[in-house]
Amino acid sequence: MQQTFAGQLFNALSWTLIHSLWQGLLLTVLAGTILSATKRSSPSLRYSLLAALLFCFIGTVLVTFAWQWQMHPGRTATQLVNASTLTAHDISPWHHWWNNFTRFMNHYSGWIVPAWAAIVLLKLVRMLVDFYYMNRLRTSYINQPEETWTIRLQQLVREMGIRKQVVLLESGLVNIPLVAGHFKPVILVPLGILTRLSQAEVEAVLLHELAHIRRHDYLINLVQRVTGIAFFFNPGILWLSSLLRAERENCCDDMAITHTNDKLQFVEALLSVKQYSLSSPTLAMNFLGQKNLLLHRVNRIVYNRNKPLNIAELLFFVVSLVCSVLLFSSARRTVTTEAELSAAGRYVQSVTYLPDFIKEKPKQQELTSVKPYREQPSVIRNSLYKPAPPNRSIHESETKVIEPVTAQHATVPAESERETGLSGYNENEKDRANAEHDRIEAEKDRAAAERDRIQAEKD
């Protein structure tokens, strides 16, 4: 019975998720390398490289899924298990472990994928709740700010080169400034903050939020959120998302400082807004970003120095690097072993399933000739390959007709020629069968030698 669509989908998904783990290790190594190599680079360059890594990871996952989908499109789960156990006696503990793991994944993919899908569904529901809350923020408990600030916002929009219409609203549901929406963005600020901060500080806040709109950070943040939901179990993608959020805030800080030309004023704006900071929706682009990043942002602005990897991040990077090296070296050895054993298995299988009449060596048959074939009597012409009965002698009456070629033999030349051709044909068939048998025996010897060589390497 062919594998069902659901079974094929579950098998492809389960293996895609497993492959995403080593891909996440590689992602971690690359991200750590980028951060180490760009210590003195601009946040925009670091952000672009990290975002490129994110999209490369997404593309790799899609390619992996397509490859897994096409790898065994018509095989049943039982056949997959049997294929994985074909070489279960192989040469290394790693290979034996991989065979057991493959067997486990093929057998339990029908449980792994539903469990993963249930967790993803819960996280998607939470994201939809965030969407609903964001829409509620745009329409509930809002007030129009003073007209002077509306006019000033439009001037800043033109200075930032933004072509969208941006609206500024005061909200009673937010505690920090944030941007809601992408196609029709709205900047929401807490009630009374426009009067409590100085004009320069308010402009710094607005410029930071406009930088998020100018850079289309809302869409990138949405891609990050969906990727983080799908690969919630992958530490590499979670770490990359946190790095992207930090560098995104740094990029917007630099854009705001470029327009204000006053680092000190911008730092004061950060500290003034801190008192309003509470939890905010994940889908919003808020002014403070993550709470634990505020100190790093201030240090970077003041000292013009990117945040280095802390001890935990450095340890995670080193562990990922070591695991990647061990994994790829073991995988390379496993692939080589698989190729060798697959070749040996094909030889053995080709010999095992040959028909019996080819596998068995044709028995050498005794001819009944005591005289050349042309001189054989007609009574034994059809038994050329039949052994002569023991102690049988040719009758005298039969031997009487056996004379040197005379005129009476000239009357049947066609029959003699046909019999000669039949004898040659039988000889050719016998030689062909012997050659085929010798070739098969050689393949058997070659397969046995290959297995002995592999076993010797193992020892």
BADO-871944 format. One record per residue (C-alpha): z, y, x; residue in one letter. Coordinates in steps of 0.2 Angstrom, whole numbers, plus 5000, padded with zeros to 4 digits. Layout:
N
ZYXA
...
//
This chain:
459
500050005000M
499550175007Q
500950305010Q
501250424996T
500950614997F
502850634996A
503150515010G
501850585021Q
502550765017L
504350715021F
503850625037N
502850775043A
504250895039L
505650795047S
504750775063W
504250965063T
506051005061L
506550895076I
505150965087H
505751135083S
507351105092L
506551075109W
505351225105Q
506951325102G
507551275119L
505951335127L
506151495116L
507851525123T
507351505141V
505851625138L
506951755129A
508251755143G
506951765156T
506151925147I
507852005146L
508251975164S
506552035170A
506552195159T
508352255163K
507652435167R
506252435154S
506152525138S
506752455122P
505052455114S
504352345128L
505752225126R
505652225107Y
503752195108S
503952045119L
505351965109L
504351995093A
502851905101A
504051755105L
504551755087L
502751745080F
502251615094C
503651505088F
503051525070I
501351475075G
501951335086T
502951265071V
501351275059L
500251185072V
501651055074T
501651025056F
499751005055A
499750885069W
501150775061Q
500250785045W
498650715053Q
499450595065M
499750455053H
498950505036P
498750335029G
500150225036R
501650165026T
503350195032A
503550015036T
502050025047Q
502750175056L
504350085060V
503349935066N
502350045077A
503850125085S
504649955088T
503149885096L
503849915114T
505649915110A
505949805126H
505349945137D
505749995154I
507050145153S
508650185143P
507850345138W
506350255131H
507350135122H
508450275115W
506850365109W
506250215100N
507850195091N
507750385086F
505950365081T
506450225070R
507950315062F
506850475058M
505450375050N
506650275040H
507850415034Y
506550555033S
506650535014G
508550595015W
508450725030I
507150835022V
507950845004P
509650895013A
508751025023W
507851085008A
509451104998A
510251215011I
508651315013V
508651334994L
510451404994L
509951535007K
508451584998L
509451614982V
510651724992R
509151824999M
508551844981L
510251914977V
510052034991D
508352094984F
509152114967Y
510552214975Y
509352324985M
508352364969N
510052404960R
510452524974L
508852624972R
509152654953T
511052654950S
512352784954Y
511152904963I
511053084964N
509753204970Q
510253294986P
510053484988E
508253544989E
508453615006T
508753435013W
507253365002T
506153495010I
506853465028R
506553275025L
504653305021Q
504553415037Q
505353275048L
504153145039V
502653245045R
503353265062E
503553075064M
501753045058G
502252945042I
500952945029R
502052865015K
503052965003Q
504852955007V
506252994995V
508053055000L
509453004988L
511353004988E
512152844982S
513852804976G
513652624981L
513252634999V
514452685013N
513252715027I
511452785028P
510052655025L
508252625021V
507752525005A
506052465002G
504452465012H
502952525002F
503952654993K
505452685005P
507052775000V
508352835012I
510052815004L
511552915011V
513352905005P
513953044992L
514553195001G
513953145019I
512653285019L
514053415018T
515353325029R
514153315044L
513353455054S
511453495051Q
511053425068A
511953265065E
511153245048V
509453265055E
509853135069A
510353015055V
508753045045L
507653035061L
508352865064H
508052805047E
506252875047L
505952785064A
506252615055H
504952665042I
503752725055R
503952555065R
503752445049H
505452365053D
505752315035Y
504352185036L
504852125053I
506652105047N
505952005032L
505051885043V
506551865054Q
507651825038R
506451695032V
506251615049T
508151615051G
508351525034I
507051395037A
507851355055F
509651395051F
510051245062F
509151305077N
510251405089P
508751475099G
507951565084I
509651635078L
509951705096W
508151775096L
508451865079S
510051945085S
509152005101L
507752075090L
509052175079R
509852245094A
508252305102E
507652375085R
509052485084E
508852545102N
507052585099C
507452695083C
508852775093D
507552825107D
506352895094M
507652995086A
508253065103I
506453105107T
506353225092H
508153295094T
508153315113N
510053295113D
510853135117K
512653205115L
512253255097Q
511553085092F
513052995099V
514153115089E
513153075074A
513452885077L
515352915079L
515353015063S
514552895052V
515652755059K
517052805047Q
515852765032Y
515352595039S
515652445028L
514652295024S
512852325019S
511452225013P
510552115026T
508852165020L
509252355023A
508852455038M
510552545041N
511052675053F
512352585062L
511552415063G
512752275067Q
514552335069K
514752255086N
513252335093L
513852515091L
514752525107L
513252445116H
512152575108R
513252715114V
513352645132N
511452625133R
511152805127I
512452885139V
512052785154Y
510252745151N
510552565154R
510052405144N
511452285139K
511452135151P
511751965145L
513651925142N
514551775148I
514151675132A
512351725132E
512151685150L
512951515148L
511851475133F
510351525143F
510851415158V
511251265147V
509551285138S
508651295154L
509451135161V
509151045144C
507351095144S
507051025162V
507950865158L
506950845142L
505250885148F
505450765163S
506050625152S
504650655140A
503350655154R
504050485160R
504050425142T
502250475139V
501750385155T
502650225150T
501950235132E
500150245139A
500450095151E
501249985138L
499950035125S
498549975137A
499449815140A
499849785122G
498049815118R
497549675130Y
498749555123V
498349595105Q
496449575109S
496749405116V
498049355102T
496849385088Y
495249315095L
494549165085P
495148995090D
493448935095F
493249075108I
495049065114K
494948885118E
493848835133K
492448725127P
492648545133K
491448475145Q
490448355136Q
489648195144E
487748175142L
487148005136T
485748005149S
485547865161V
483747925163K
482948095162P
482848175145Y
480948155143R
481247965145E
482547955132Q
482147845117P
481947935100S
483447855093V
484647955104I
483648125104R
484848195091N
486448155101S
486148245117L
488048305118Y
488748145110K
489748035122P
488947865124A
490047725117P
490947625131P
490047475138N
488547515128R
486847465136S
485147515131I
484247375121H
482847295131E
481647335117S
482047515118E
481847515137T
480247435136K
479347585129V
480047695143I
478547705155E
477847835166P
476847965156V
475347885149T
474047925136A
475247875121Q
476448015127H
475048135125A
474948115107T
476648195105V
476748345117P
477348465104A
478948365100E
479348345119S
479248535121E
480348565106R
481648455113E
481548535130T
481848705122G
483348645112L
484048575128S
483848745137G
484648835122Y
486148725121N
486448745140E
486348935138N
487548935123E
488748825134K
488648945149D
488949095137R
490449015130A
491148975147N
490849155153A
491749225137E
493249105140H
493349155159D
493249345153R
494749315141I
495749225154E
495449365166A
496049495153E
497649385150K
497949385169D
497749565170R
498949605155A
500249485163A
500049575180A
500249745171E
501849685163R
502449615179D
502149785188R
503049885174I
504549765175Q
504549775194A
504549965193E
506049955180K
506949835192D
//
